[in-house]
Each structure stands twice: as structure tokens, then as C-alpha cells.
Amino acid sequence: QVQLVESGGGLVQAGGSLRLSCAASGIIFSWYTMAWYRQAPGKQRELVADITTGGRTNYVESVKGRFTISRDNAKSTVYLQMNSLKPEDTAVYFCNSNLGAIDYWGQGTQVTVSS
């Protein structure tokens, strides 16, 4: 059974930081591209950042320089370090694992940034 379990969300003031974690089980973690998506109320889910099996990273323009995605294959965990948070970063953040046509999703963790 595949599980992606996110943690680390919460309420933070603008300018603050949070670190999200996503622990995977039931997959060969090192084979998968890992990603963080987010969905704000009334908006479509968007890709925030991803990291390939080789460690190459990609970020949506709005978080470049503020967020950092990383992975620990030994722990089957992907992280999202979020600094200089803004109210517009408020959303449910989802962990995703991808291998070709295979996609798995976590249940999401709420991040709320107050102004």
C-alpha cells in the first residue's frame, strides 16, 4: 500500500518560515520524481516545486529564492523549506510522487500565512 504522509503545516505570520515533510512508504522512493503542489481556495492546484531522481530542482516563479525542495532517499522523505512566507502562499500543500504514468498523492497539509 502506497502512502505519502505530509506534516509541518500550520499558521505563521508573514515573513516567517515553515518546513514541510512528506514521508513515503510502499514505493521505491529513489525511482520517483517528487513534488509539492498547492491549492488555494477557489483556485486550481499548481506545481510549487519538484525534484528529480538525480536531484535537479524546478520551482514556480513565485517561490523562487524563498522555497527549497530537497529529498533524503535513505529516509524516503521529501522536504519543502519555505522562508519569507507571504499571505498568498496560503493553501493546502500536497506531496506528489511521479514515475511516468504513475502518480501518488498525499492527503495535504494546510499552510496559513497571516498578514
C-alpha positions in Angstrom: 0.0 0.0 0.0 1.4 3.3 -1.0 1.3 6.2 1.5 2.5 9.7 1.3 2.1 11.5 4.6 2.7 15.2 4.8 3.5 17.1 8.0 4.7 20.5 9.1 1.9 22.8 8.0 0.4 25.4 10.3 -0.3 29.0 10.9 2.6 31.5 10.6 2.9 35.3 10.3 4.1 36.9 7.1 7.9 36.7 6.8 8.0 33.5 8.8 9.2 30.1 7.9 7.8 26.5 7.8 9.3 23.2 6.8 7.0 20.6 5.2 7.9 17.0 5.2 6.5 14.1 3.2 7.3 10.6 4.2 6.7 7.9 1.6 6.1 4.2 2.0 5.2 1.4 -0.4 7.3 2.7 -3.2 10.9 2.6 -4.2 11.4 6.2 -3.3 14.6 6.8 -5.2 12.9 5.9 -8.5 10.3 8.7 -8.3 10.4 12.4 -9.1 8.9 14.1 -6.0 7.0 17.3 -6.0 5.0 19.7 -3.9 1.8 21.2 -5.2 -0.6 23.6 -3.6 -4.2 24.6 -3.9 -5.7 27.8 -2.6 -9.5 28.2 -2.1 -11.2 28.7 -5.5 -8.0 28.1 -7.4 -6.5 25.3 -9.4 -3.9 23.1 -7.9 -0.4 24.3 -9.0 3.0 22.9 -9.0 5.2 24.6 -6.4 8.5 22.7 -6.8 9.8 19.3 -7.9 13.0 17.3 -7.6 14.1 14.6 -9.9 15.8 11.3 -9.0 19.1 13.0 -9.9 18.4 16.0 -7.6 17.5 18.5 -10.3 15.0 21.0 -9.0 12.4 23.2 -10.5 10.3 26.0 -8.9 7.3 28.1 -9.8 8.4 31.6 -10.4 6.5 33.0 -7.4 8.5 31.0 -4.8 12.0 31.1 -6.4 14.5 32.3 -3.9 12.2 31.7 -0.9 11.4 27.9 -1.1 13.8 25.0 -1.3 12.9 21.4 -2.1 15.1 18.6 -1.1 15.0 14.8 -0.7 16.5 12.2 1.5 16.3 8.9 -0.3 17.6 7.0 2.8 14.5 8.3 4.7 12.1 8.2 1.8 11.3 11.7 2.6 10.9 14.9 0.6 11.0 18.4 2.2 9.9 21.9 1.4 11.6 24.6 3.3 9.5 27.8 3.0 11.0 31.1 4.0 9.8 34.7 3.8 6.2 33.4 3.6 3.5 35.7 2.2 -0.2 35.6 2.7 -0.6 34.5 -1.0 1.3 31.3 0.0 -1.8 30.2 2.0 -3.0 26.9 0.6 -3.3 23.2 1.1 0.1 21.7 0.2 0.2 18.3 -1.4 3.0 15.9 -1.8 3.2 14.0 -5.1 5.4 11.1 -6.4 5.6 10.5 -10.1 7.1 7.7 -12.2 5.9 8.1 -15.8 2.1 7.5 -15.8 2.1 6.6 -12.1 1.1 9.3 -9.7 0.6 9.1 -6.0 -0.7 11.9 -3.7 -0.7 12.7 -0.1 -3.7 14.0 1.8 -2.4 17.5 2.1 -1.4 19.8 4.9 -2.7 23.3 5.5 -0.4 26.3 5.4 -1.9 29.6 6.5 0.1 32.8 6.4 -1.4 35.8 8.2 -0.6 39.4 7.3 
